[in-house]
Amino acid sequence: MRGNEGPCRLDIASLPELALLTYEKRLAEALRGFLTELCLTNAGVVMAYINSGQDSNIDDLIASSAELFLKPGQLSYDRHAVIESDWGAPPHVSLALSFRQPAMTTAFHVVFDENSVGVHIDAIEFATAAGSESENLRRFEAALAAARLSEH
């Protein structure tokens, strides 16, 4: 039995070079249906919500995009979004989200640019002490699987 059984934040900076990419890939795969649904939203509408601070509308957008793929309450908007743009160039939009399961919480950004959408993990916190690299990845994958409604 480990000495520290409380919540444990995974030190992302200490992960091996490509390990974070593995976590981000697993997260993106688990959120594929949600991300597809979110991409169907008019970008101008999303940017208008961000610019005017309409957080409740963004909350609704996140919830409705997730409802066919994830159990209720698993994904939430963290009330932070950024639009970066240069004159004559397509904007980059970033939405801060949290994925919450009893076993794990992950803070991340969904990032949209002209040709792609991706996820960038900011933090992973396990409900119990972290284990080995492979055990942590297995727990991460199990939490993602537990949040899904079905295999979409």
N, C-alpha and C positions, 0 to 999 in steps of 0.2 A: 504494500500500500504506500502511495506517495505521501510525503509530508504536507503538500499544499493541494488540497482538493477543491479549492474555490475557483472562481473564474480565472482564466489565464489567457492573456493576449499573446498571440503568436508574433514573435519578432520577425516581421517581414524582411527587414534589412539583413538579418542573419541567415536567411534561406540561401541554399546554393543558387548559383547564377540563373538557371532556368526554372527553378522550382515555382516561383511566383507565376510564371507563364502557365505552368500546369494547372495551378489553382484557377487562374483567370479563364483558361480554356474550359475547365469543368463547369465553372459558373456560367459562362456564355452558352455552353451546350444545354445546361439545365434551364436557362432562360430563353432559349431559341424561340419558342412560340410567343412568349411575352415580347421579346425584342421585335419580332416580325410584326406583331399587332401594333406595337408602339410606332414602328416606322410607317405604318399606314396613315398615321395622323398627319394632317397638314402642318408642315414645318413652320409656316407663317403663324399659325394659331399657337403652336407651342412657344415660339419666340415672343409673341404678344403676351402670353400668360407670364413668361419669365420677366419681360420688361416692365409689366404693370404689377408685378408682385402678387399675382393671383394664385397663391399657393394651394388654396382649396380646389381650384380647377385642375392644377397639376396632380394633386392627390387623387382626384376622380379619374384623371387620365391614366395614372399608374394602376389604380385599382381595376378599372375596366379593361385595360390591356392584359392584366394578369389573371382575370377571373376564370378564363377557360383552361388555364394551365397550372395555376398554383392554388393551394388552399388559401382561404381568406386570411388576411393579416400577415402573410409571410413576407411581403414586399412592401416597403413604404418609402415615400419621398422624404428626404431629410431637410427639406426647406432651404436648399442651396442649389442654384443653377447659374451657369455662366454661358454667355454668348461672346465668342471672340470673332471679330471680323475685320478685314482690311478692305478698303475701297476696291471694288471690282472683283473681289474674290468671294467664293461661297463661305458662309459662316461655319464655325465649329461650335457645337452646342454640347454642354456637359450637364448632366443631371445627377445630383448626389442621392443615392438610394441606400437603404439597409435591407438586408435579408435576415429575418429573425426566425430561428427555430429554438426550441428549448435547449438543444445541445450546442448551439453555435449562433453567433451574430457576425455578419460580414458587412462592413461599410465599403461601398464602392461607387464608382461613377460610370454611368452609361455615356459614351462619347460618340457623337454623330459628326461626321464631316461630309464632304461632297460625295464620296464614293463608298463609305463604309460606316459601320456601327461596331463598337467594341465596348469591352468592360475593362476598368482599371480598379483593382482592389487596393483600398487604402488601409484596411485593418481586418483582422480575423480574431475573434475572441471565442474561446471554447468555454463551456459552462464548468468544465472540470480541467484539471491540470493537463497541459500539453504532453504528448507522448513523443515517440520517435517520428521521424519525417514520414515514413510510410503509414504509421498509425494515424497521424494528424490528417493526411490526405484521405485516408479511408473514412475517418470521422466526418470530414468535410463533404465527401461524396455521399455518405449516408444521410446527412442532414439535408442536402439538396434533393435526394431521392424522396425523403419523407415529406417534403413540401409539395411535391408534384401531385396533381390530380390523377394523371394517367400518362402513359407513354405517347406523347404527341410528336 
